[in-house]
Amino acid sequence: MIIKSKIKDLFVSLTVRNYRLFFMGQGVSVIGTWVQRTTMGWFVYRLTNSAFLLGLISFLSMIPSLFISPFAGAWAENWNRKHTLVGTQILFMLQSALLAVGVLSGFINTARWWPLIFLSLMQGVIEAVDSPFRQNFVLDLVSKRSLLPNAIATNSAMFNSARLIGPSIGGAMILLFGEGICFAINAVSYLAVIVALLYIRVSYPPRRRSKASTVSKILEGWKYSWQNFPIRYLIGNLSVFMLFAMSYSAVIPVFARDILKGNAGTQGLLLSLTGIGALVSSIYMAGRKTIKGLPVVSAILGCVASLGLIGFAQSHNLILSMAMMLFIGLGLTIQMSATNTLIQSVVDVRMRGRVLSVYTMTFNSLSPFGSLLIGSLTKQLGARLALTLCAGICLLWSLNGLRLIPNLMKRIMRMLVLNKNTEIYRPIPVTIQYSGIEG
């Protein structure tokens, strides 16, 4: 009974019906997403033999967030978030289906790879709208802000469980059936989250029409984010790691094939090991009842991730590379999850959608620039030196972050008091019945 109670506390957000439905549907969909991500990198590199084009395709799939996410964040405060997410998932399914048909029919081939550019841009546009709405939707599902850290961490655990399973499936399916089937698997997987969303019951209160323009709302959100040191620091931390660290995934095919002398299965194995490290981080985050001490943990794990990337870049041994991938997954996942949790904890609820759009824009738009950067550096300096340089910048940033922790914690407490959310800093009993949300 004690073990059962601890497990329930670890994933307390899953006791809420709406969140549980979303978790299950999204879990299936994200496995399909990781199958496609694993396959896309291998497919592009096999088709073009170009590390630069690997970075370019990744760039195109994320750069639309830079222009669209700020507007989507403002829209998320007024539109029906559930209906919007159903629409974006249908469009994701269409994009994956077009990709699968193009590859299976042979239309996309060595001589005609330009459709990948169009489909990558299409994916990026959909993601730019979907992500701010999905981030805001978490609070709709659990209703109570004190459950947000657990819900975010549980969602991260689901994402990283899929990250563990998806690349393994992708690597095996590439070897057995080819890339087209992998893209088809992802298209079908979106049905799970679409059905889950249709069964979720969320009632939104009548929304007042705002006289302020969308542009003025965006500017207000940016001003608020800049003026508050905790948010400014957290967005800065995310920016550094998205630009210089997360871009490592764009050159994994280069390491798998050219440095470790492996194949698609090797790539899948490496990404799965990252998933294991990420899953450990997610479970740790789910077990935290408050945000107390979280900035310190984030800075320390930033150092761990940076050192892991340097070790991976210099390794010629598969076993050592696999070990480094564990530490990379462990450290980088804490950066993403801790940043999301801390921002949603300290932000004024009236500014939440707009600040989350800044988070989403940073998360999605800097990574493609990182992919282009590491693709270009790999072409000029080689993959090992390029990744080492990027990881070194992250290490210096994290070491400086440790110095700033006392001031950061003081400012975080001030924002929590102003926004009447100090319960997220101190443990309190959690009750699962809430008004306003069915289930």
N, C-alpha and C positions, 0 to 999 in steps of 0.2 A: 504493500500500500504506500509506503514511504517513497519508493522508487517511482510508482505511478503518479504520486502527487508532485514529485520533482519534475517529471517529464511534462505534466500538465502546466506547471509554473513556467517551464522553459519555453513552451509554445502556447502561452495563455491566449494569444490573439486568435488561435485556431478554434477556441470555444465559441467564437462569434460566427453565427451561421453564414452571413454574407462573406466574411473574410475567408472562411473555410472553402466555400464554393469557388471564389476567385483563385485561391491558392491552388486548388486541384486542377482547374482548367488552365491556369497560367503555367503550372508545372509541366503539363504535357506539351504546351505550345513552346516553352523555352527549350525543352529537349530538342524539338524540331529546329528551333533557331540555331542552337549550337551545332547540330548536324550540318546545317547550311553554311554557317560561318567556317567550320573546319573544311568543308568541301570547297567553298569559294576560293579560299587562299590557295589550296592545292591545285584547283582547276585553272586559276589564272596563271600560276607559275608554270604549270605543265604546258599551257597553251602558248605562253609568250616568252618563257625563260627570262623574265625581266623583274628584278626586285623593285625597280622604279614603278612599273605598272601595278605591282602588288600594292604599293603605297597609294597610287593614284586611285585605284578602285575603292580602297578603304576611305580615302579622302572624299570621293564623290558620294559615298553612302552616308556620310555624316555632316558634310558642310552645310546642307540646307538648314540645319538647326541654328546656325549663326544668324540667319535672316528671319526665320519663321517662329522659332521658339519664344522670343519676346512677345509676339502677338498672341501666340497660343496660351501663354501664361495669363495674359489679360482676359482672353476669351474664357479660360477655365473657371474664372470667378463668376461668370454669368450663364454659360451654356450648360445644358444637361450633360454631366460628365459620363454617365453610364451610356447614353445613346451615342455620344461621340466616340467612345471607346469601341462600341460594337461596329461602328462605321470604319474606324481605322484598322480593326482586326480583319474585316472583310477585304479591305484594300491590300493589307499585308499578304493575305492568302492569294489574291489575284496576282500580285507581283511574283511570288514564289512559283505559282502555277505557270506563268509566262516563261520564267527562267527554266523550269523543268521541261516544258514543251520545246523551247529553243535548243536545249542541249540534247534531249532524247531524239529530236528530229534531225539533228545534225546541222541546223541552221546556224547555230553558234559553233564556230570551229576556228582552227588556226588562222585561216585567211579572213574570217569574218568574226572578230571578237568585239566589234563596236557595240552590239546590243547590250553587252555587260555594262557599258557606260550609262546607257539610258535606264536600265533596270536598277543600277546602283543609285542613280539620282532619284528615281521613283521611290525606292526604299527610304532614302534620306528625307524626302519631303514628308512621307507618311510618319516616320519616326519623330520628326520635328514637331508635329501636331500631337502625336500619341503620348509622348513622354511627359510633358507638363500635366496633361489630363490624368495620366496614370499615377503620377506622384501625388496629385491632389486627391485622387480617388481613394487612397489608403485611409485617410481620415473619415471619408464617407462610410467606409466599410466597418471600421471599429468604433467610430463615434467619439470616443474619449481620448483626449490628448495624452494621458498618462500611459495608454497602450501603444502609442505611436512607436517608441523605440523597439518594443517587442515585435510589432507588426513589420517594421522596416527590416529588422534583423531576421525575422522568419521568412520574409520575402527574399532576402539575400540568401538564406539557407536553401530555399527552393531553387533560386537562380543558380547557385553554385553546385547543388546536387545535379541539376541538369547539365551544368558545365562539366561535371565528372562523367556523366552518362553519354551526353551528346557526341563529344569528340570520339569516344570509343566506337559508338555506333557508326559515326561518319567515316572513320578510318576503315572499319571493316566493310561497310557498304561500298565504298569507293573501290576497294580491292575485288569485291565479289560481283558488283553490278554496274559500277561506273557512277559518275557524278550526277547524271540526270535523275536517277532514282532518289538520291539524297535530297535534291531540291523538291521532288514530288512529296517526299515524306514531310518536309517542312510545311508545304502547302496544306496537306491534310491535317496537320497538327493544330492549325488555327481553329478548326471546328470545335475543339475542346473548350477553348476560352470563350468563343462566341456563345456556345450553349450555356456555359457557366454564367456569363453576363446576363443572358436572358432570364435566368432563374433568380438572379440577385434582386432583392426588393429594397430599393432606396427611395425615400420620399424627400424631395427638395422643397424648402419653403419658397413662397413667392418672392421673386427677386425684384428689387427696385431698379428702375432704369437709372443709370448713372449719366449725369450731364457731362462728365469728363470724357474727352476723346480717348481712344485706345492708345494713341501716341503719348498723351500726357500721363496716362496710367503707367506706361512702360518707363517713361523718364522718372516718374515718382518712385517706382520700384528700384531702379538703378541707383537713384540718389539715396534711398533708404539703405540699400545694401552697402554702399560706399561709406556712408556716415557712421555705420555701426561696426566697430572694429572686429568683433567676433565673426560677423558674416563676411567682412572684407578679408580677414585672414583665412577663413575656411574656403572661400572661393579661390583665393590665391593658392592655397595648398592643393586644391583640386586641379587648378590650372597647370601647376608644375608637373604633377604626376600624370595628368592626361596628355600633356605635350611631350614629356620626355620618358615616361615609364610605360604607360599603357600601349605605346606604339610598338613595343617589342613583339606583339602578336602579328604585326604585319610582315615581319621577317622570319617567323617561325619556320615557314617552308624552306627558307634558305639554310637555316641551321639543320633542319631534319634531313634534307637531301644532300647538301654539299659539304657540311662540316661533320655531321654524325654519320653520313653515308647510309641513310635509311630511306624509307618510303612513306606513303600516306599513313601507314600504320604507326610509324615512328612519330609523325606529327600528332596523330590522335592520342598517342600515349603521353607525349609531353603536355598536351593541353589538358588531358585528364588528371595528370599529377598536379597541375595548377589548380584544377577544380577541387582536389582533395584538400589542399592548403586553404583554398577559399572557403570550403565548407566548414573546416575547423574554426576559421575566423567568424563565420556566420553563427555557428552554434554558441561560440563565446559571447557574441553580441546579443543573441537571444536570451542568454542567461543573465545578462545585466539588467537590474531593475531600475537603475538610474543612470544619469550621464556623468556622475561624479568620477573624476579621474580619467575620463575618456580622452581629452586632448593629449594627456601624457602618453597614454597607450598608443594613440594615433601617431605621435611623433617617433616613438621608439620603433613601432612596426614599420614606419616609413624608412628608417635606417636599415631594418632587416630586409625589406623588399629591395632596396637599392644595392645592398651587398649581395643579395641573391642574384640580381640581374648581372652584376659584375662577374660573379662566379660562373654563371651560365654562359656569359659571353666568352670567357676564357677557357671553357671546358671543351675537350675533344672526346670525353668519355660519356657514354650514354647514361650509366648509372649515376655519375656525378651530376650530369645535366638534369636528370629526373629529380634528384635531391634538391637542386637549386630551384626547380620549378615549384616544389612544395613551399619553399620560403617566399617565392615571388607571389604565389596565390594567397598565402597567409597575410603578407604585408599589404599588398595592393587592395585586397578586399576590405581591410580595416579602413584604409583611406577613403574608399567610396562610401561604405556603410556609416562610419563615424561622422563624416561630413554631412551626409543626408540627415542623420539623426539629430546632430547638434543644430543644424539650420532650422529644421522643423520644430525643434524644442524652444529655441529662443525667439523666433520671428513673431511679430505681431500678427494675429490671425487675420486681420484686415489686409495685410500685405502678403499673405502666404503664397497666393497664386503667382504674384509678380516676382517674388524672391525665388520661388522654385523655378520660374522660367529662366532666371539668371543661372541657377544651378544647372538646369537642363542644357541651356545654351553652352555653358562651359564644358559640361560633361561630354556633349555630343560634337561640339564644333572644334574644340582644340585637339581632340584625338586625331581627326583627319590631317590636321597640319603636322602633328607628330608623325603620322604615317608617311606623309610626303617628306618630312625632314629625315627620318631614318632611312627611307628608301633612297633619297639622294646621297646621304652620307655613306650608305652601304655601297652605292655605285662608285663613290670616290675613294673611300677608305677601307672598304670591306665590312662585313657584318659584325665581326668581333669588336673592332675598334669603335665602330659607330655606336653599338649598344653600350659599350663601356663608358664612352663620353656622356651619353644621355643619362646613364645610371649615376655617374659621378655628380652631375648637377643635382639630381634628386637627393643624394646623400648629403651634400652641403646644405641644401634647403632644410632637410629634416633636422640636422644638427643645430641649425639656427632656430628652428621651431622650438626646440627644447628650452632655449634661452628665453623665449617669449611666453612660456606657459603661465607664470604667475600673473602677468598683466592680463592675459587672455581669460583666465578663470575669474578674475575680479570683474571684468566686463560682462562675461556670460551671466554671472550671478545678478548683476545690475539689470540686465535685460529680462531675466526670469522674473524678478520682482516687479518690474514695470508691466510685464505682460501677464502677471498673476498666474505663473506656471511653475512655482517653486516645488510643487509636488514631484516634478520630473527629476529633481536633484536629490530628493529624500525618499526612501522606500515608504510606500503606503499600501494598505490592503487593496486588492483589486476586486471590484464587483462586476459581474458580467451582464447585468441587466441595465440597459440604457433606454432613454426615451428618444423618440425621433427616428429610430431605425428599426424596421421589423426584423425579428430573428435574433 
